[in-house]
């Protein structure tokens, strides 16, 4: 997902301070706001159990 799409999603959630955040940090904030495990880019990505995660493709590349 392109960083602009991530920012749009963050804005929809009314997250603040998103203008200067890196993509990975934005995704972690979105995961927290949506009450999901904030795991993007973590070691968990190697054995991620969340097959339906919208961030999965980017996460496993990180």
N, C-alpha and C positions, 0 to 999 in steps of 0.2 A: 504494500500500500504506500502510495506516495505521501510524503510529509505534509503536503497541503491537505490531503484527505484526512490525515490524522488530526491536524489542527482544526479542521471543520468539525470533526466529531467531538473534539475537546470543547470547542466553542458551544456546541449544542448542549453539552453537559454543564455549561457555565463555569468551566474551570478558569481560574485566574492565573496570570503570569505565564501564559503559554507561548507568547511571542518569541521568546529567546531560548526556549527549551529545546533540547535535542530530541530527535524522533523517539528514541528509546525511553527517555524520561517522560515524554508526553504519553506514550503507550502505558507506562507504569501508572501514571496518574489516572488515566482512563480506566484501567483495570481496577484500581482502588475505588473510583467513583461508581463503578458498576458492580461493586461487591464481588469481584473476582479475585483470585489469587494473583498478586502482583509479581509475576514470574518472568516477564519478557526478558530475554537475553540471559537468563540465569542458567545455572548448571542443570536445572530440571529440564531444560529444552532438549537435552539428549534423549531423555526417556519420557517425554511429555505424554501424559495420559489424556490430554484434551484435544481429541481429533477434530472437534468442531470449532475450535478457537479461530477467530477471524485474523489473529496475529501470527498463527502457526507458521505460515510460509516465510514471513520475515524473521521470525524468531529462530527457526532452525538454521537459517543462513548466518545469523549473528555469531 
